[in-house]
């Protein structure tokens, strides 16, 4: 989404945000990221599970992305990081377990309400409504 990219770049430029990018392929936001992680297509769940483990979420174990997830977790825990936003694309829904890991990461924080309000947009729920 170009407008979202512009807003994120503006926050980075003004010093109001730090950025960590985890994706299947390079993005235009990589240059401003403090952490960049690449995973194979369909491997989002593995990375997100490792991130959940690195953040201390019960029921998750570090996997193939332990080193990368630990770096991102440290970035999230960094000094002065009071407002955090997780943005994900539609492909995350295609990786079994990825959405559950995202929810587990967000559950101990204020992300939960925003995630719960947006969860109705999942392809699974759209199919059920049709």
C-alpha positions in Angstrom: 0.0 0.0 0.0 1.8 3.1 -1.2 0.1 5.5 1.3 1.0 3.3 4.2 4.6 3.2 3.1 4.6 7.0 2.9 3.3 7.3 6.4 5.8 4.8 7.8 8.7 6.7 6.0 7.5 10.0 7.4 7.5 8.6 11.0 11.0 7.2 10.4 12.2 10.4 8.9 10.9 12.5 11.8 12.4 10.1 14.4 9.0 9.0 15.8 9.5 5.3 15.0 11.8 2.4 14.5 11.1 -0.2 11.9 11.6 -3.9 11.7 10.7 -5.7 8.4 10.0 -9.4 8.1 8.9 -10.5 4.7 9.2 -13.0 1.9 11.0 -10.6 -0.4 12.7 -7.2 -0.3 10.4 -4.2 0.2 10.9 -0.4 -0.4 10.9 0.0 3.4 14.0 -2.2 4.0 16.4 0.8 3.8 14.9 2.5 6.8 14.6 -0.7 8.9 16.7 -1.4 12.0 16.1 -5.1 11.5 15.3 -7.0 8.3 14.3 -10.6 8.2 13.6 -12.8 5.1 11.8 -16.1 5.2 10.7 -18.4 2.4 7.2 -18.1 1.0 4.8 -19.9 3.3 7.3 -19.7 6.2 5.7 -16.8 8.0 4.4 -19.0 10.8 7.9 -20.3 11.6 9.3 -16.8 11.9 6.3 -15.5 13.9 6.4 -18.5 16.2 10.1 -17.8 16.8 9.3 -14.2 17.5 6.6 -15.2 20.0 9.1 -17.4 21.8 11.7 -14.6 21.8 9.1 -12.3 23.4 8.4 -14.9 26.1 4.9 -16.0 25.0 4.0 -19.3 26.5 3.6 -22.3 24.2 6.0 -21.2 21.5 9.6 -22.4 21.0 12.4 -20.8 19.1 12.7 -22.4 15.7 14.8 -21.8 12.6 14.6 -18.0 13.1 15.8 -17.9 16.7 18.7 -15.4 16.0 16.5 -13.1 13.8 13.5 -13.3 16.1 15.7 -12.4 19.1 17.0 -9.3 17.3 13.5 -8.2 16.4 12.3 -8.9 20.0 15.1 -6.8 21.4 14.1 -4.0 19.0 10.5 -4.2 20.2 11.6 -4.1 23.8 14.0 -1.2 23.2 14.0 1.9 25.4 11.3 4.4 24.5 9.2 2.0 22.4 5.9 2.8 23.9 3.7 2.7 20.8 4.1 -0.3 18.5 2.3 -1.3 15.4 2.3 -4.6 13.6 1.5 -4.4 9.9 1.1 -7.6 7.9 0.0 -8.4 4.3 -2.6 -10.8 3.1 -0.1 -13.6 2.5 0.3 -14.2 6.2 -3.2 -15.8 6.2 -1.8 -18.5 3.8 0.8 -19.8 6.3 -0.9 -22.1 8.8 -0.3 -21.0 12.4 0.9 -17.5 11.4 -2.3 -15.7 12.5 -2.3 -17.5 15.8 1.3 -16.5 16.4 0.5 -12.9 15.6 -2.4 -12.9 18.0 -0.1 -14.5 20.7 2.4 -11.7 20.1 -0.2 -9.0 20.4 -2.2 -10.5 23.3 -0.1 -9.1 26.1 -0.4 -5.6 24.7 -2.8 -3.1 23.5 -2.6 -4.6 20.0 -5.3 -7.1 21.1 -8.3 -4.9 20.6 -7.2 -3.5 17.3 -6.4 -7.0 16.1 -9.7 -8.4 17.2 -11.6 -5.6 15.4 -9.7 -6.3 12.2 -9.8 -10.1 12.4 -13.2 -10.3 10.7 -11.4 -9.4 7.5 -9.6 -12.7 7.3 -10.3 -14.7 4.2 -11.6 -17.6 6.3 -14.3 -15.3 7.8 -15.1 -13.7 4.5 -15.8 -17.1 3.1 -18.0 -18.0 6.0 -20.0 -14.8 5.5 -20.6 -15.4 1.8 
